[in-house]
């Protein structure tokens, strides 16, 4: 029994220590980010990596997500003779929830894992130590452009995901099931409120920060990992941990933002 309690206590202390290190890492990066000089090219390069190179997966995922949402809502609404609400259902679900969350999860798998592996390899090969020896701030040089690019890229990718998802819903609802085109878009126009768009925007901004923050921090703090493994084994382990932790953080933040921005009147 004592051994089990010791293990639980040790794990709890480790996770608290990791949470503290991640928080310090974030605030240090934000502090260094606002310090001049400001360089535009590294940010543009990271926007291309995080945003432009994620376009294909976003287009494919958005299309099929919109099609699935339209299919499932149509099967439900047709039972109540309310197929005219299909556009509203597709639009609200994509803008408020599915668009930001699935976009973030796609970016975690494609860009977040790569960011963590890149910085982890630099830490393992002592390249970050070399930067510090040359009086180059690794937070400003490596991390800050990635965070700025993530906060910029995620809302754009989310907008593209939502637009493609709406078109996918149009394909299933209007072209396959015969819902009126006017009813589809008019229902969306009547049902989607500005508060829904605000919620989707806030989520995409927060998710962009979370993804790059956790992915960068796990790689940057590789030398403080409990396993003590360096090289290929250590990088692969912390990359897996970063993907899992980022995904859980996205889902938690999604609920938290939804709860904070929930309008009481909508419950009725």
N, C-alpha and C positions, 0 to 999 in steps of 0.2 A: 504493500500500500504506500509506504514511504517513497519507494522508487517511482511510482506512478505520479504522486504529488510533486516530487522533484522535477519530473519531466514536464508536467503541466506548468509548473512555476517557471522553469527554464524557458519553455516556449513562449510563455506570456511576456517574460522580460525581453526576450529576443525580438518579438513583434513590436513591443513598445519602443525598443531601441531603434528598430528599423523605421518606425513611423516618425520618430524624432529626427533621424538622419534625413529622411525624405523631406520633411518640413523645412529643416535647415537648408537643405540643398535648393529647394524652391525659392525661399526668401533670399538666399545668397545670389541666385541667378537673377531674380527680379531686381535686386539692388544693383548688380553689375550691369544689367541691361540698359539702365537709364544713364549710365555714365558715358560721356563722349570719349573718343570720336565714334561716330555712327557709320557703319559700312553697309551699303545697300546690296552689293553683289552676293555676299553669302546668304542673305535672306532670300533673294531671288532664286539662287541655286537650290535652296531647301524647299521653296515653294514648288519648283519644278519636280523635285524628288518626291515630296509628300503629296502634292496636289495633282500635277499633270500626269505623272506616271501611275496614279491610282485611278485614272479616268475609266479605263477599260473594265476593271472589276466593278466600279460603281455603276456603269451603264448596264452591265449584265445583271448585277444584283438588283438594281432599281427596276428594271423591266419585269423580271420574274416576280419580284415582291409585289408590284402593283397588280400583276395578273392574278396572283394567288389571293390577294386581299379582295379584289373585285369578284373572283369566283366564290370565295367563302361568304362574302356579304350578300351576293346575289342569291345564293342558295338559302340564306336566312330571310332576306327581305321579301322574296317571292312568296313565302308562306303567308305573309301578312298583307300582301298586295301593296307593298311600299317600295317597289323597285325604283321609283323616281328619286328615292333618297340614296341611291347607290353612289352618285358623284360626291355627295356630302360625306358619306361614310369613308370613301376612299381618300378624299382630300384631308379630312380631319385626322384620320389614323396615320397617314403618311407625314403630315406636317408636325403633329404634336409628338408622335412616338416613334413610328417605324423608321422614318427618314433619318433623324439624328442618330438613333441608336445603331441601326444597321450600318450606316455610313461609318460611324466610329469603330464598330467591330471589324469592318472590312479594312479600314486604315490601320488598325492595330496589327492585323495579320500581315499586311503588305509592307507598311512603312515602319510601324512601331517596332517590330521584331528586328528589322534591318538597322534601325537607329541604335537599339540596345546592343546588338552584336558588334556594330562598328565601334562604338565607344568602349565596349568591353574589351575588344581586341586591342584598342589603343592603350587601355589601362594595363592589360596583361603584358603588352610589349614595352611598357614603360614610356610610351610616346607622350602621355599626359605629363609625366614627371619631367620629360625633356622640355616640354613647353614651359613649365613652371621654372625650370633652370634658365631658360632664355627670357624670363620676365614677361612671358605671354600669358595673359589670364585665360585659363581654359574655359571658365564660365562664359566669358564674353566671346571668345573665339569659337568654341564648339557648341555650347548649349543655347545661348541667347538667340542666334539665328534660327535654330530649329523650333524653339518655342514660338517665336514671332510667326514663322511660316506655318506652324500647326494651327495657331489661332486664326490666321488668315485663310488657310486652305480648307479647313473643316466646314465653315459656313458655305463656301462656294460648292464644295462637293455635296453637301447636304441639299442645297438648292437643286443641283443637277439630279441627284437621286430622286428627290420629290417630283420634279418635272417628268423624268423618265417613268417613274412609278405611276403618275397620273395618266400618262400615255399608254402604259401597259394595262391599266384599268379600263381605259377607253377601248382598247383592242378587245378585251374580253367582254366588257359590259355592252358596248354599242355594236361592235362588228360581229361578235359571236352570239350574244344573247338577245340582241335587238332592242336594247334600251334606247330610248330617244336621245339623240345627240344633244338637243337643247335641254332636255331634262337632266342629263348627266352634268353638263357644265353649269346650268342654272342652279341645280341643287348644291353644287360645290360653292358657287358664288354666294348663295343664301346661307349655307351652313358654316363656312369657314369664317371665323372672326379674326380681328387684328390681334387679339390676345393669343390665339392659336399660333399665329406667325411669330409673335414675340417669344412664346415658349420654345418653339423650334429653333429660333435664332440664339436664344440664351443657352440652350442645351448644346448646340453645335460649338459655340465659343468655349464653353466650359469643357466639353469633351476634347476639343483640340488641345487645350492646355493640359488636361489630365494625361492624354496619350503620350505627348512628348516629354512631359515631366517625369512620369514613372519610367518610361523606356530609357531616357537619358540617365536618370538617377541610378537605376539598377546597374547599368553599364559602368557609370562613373565610380560607383561605390563597390565595384567587384572585389577589391582587396579587403573589404569588410564583411564579405559574405561568410556565413557560418560554416559552410563546407570547407572553405580555405582552398578550394580547387582553382588553379589557374589554367591558362592555355585553352585548348579546345573544349575540355570537359567543363571548366568553369564558365566559359562564355555560353556554351549550350544550355547549361543549367540556369544561369541568370536570365537568359533570353526567354526560356520557357516560363520562369517565374514572372518576368515582366509582362508577358502576354496574358497570363492568368490574372495577375493582380490588376492590370489595366482593364480587363474585361469586367471583373467584379466591381472595380471602382466606377466604371461607366454605368453599370446597372444600378448601383447605389445612388450615384449622382442623378440618374434619370428619375428615380423615385423621389429623391429629395427636392429636386427642382419642380417636379409635377405637384408635389404636396404644397410647396411654398407659393407657387403661381396658380394654384387651383382657385377657381372662382366659386364661392359658396352657392351662388344662384344656379350653377350648372347642375348641381345635384338634384334639383327638383325637375 
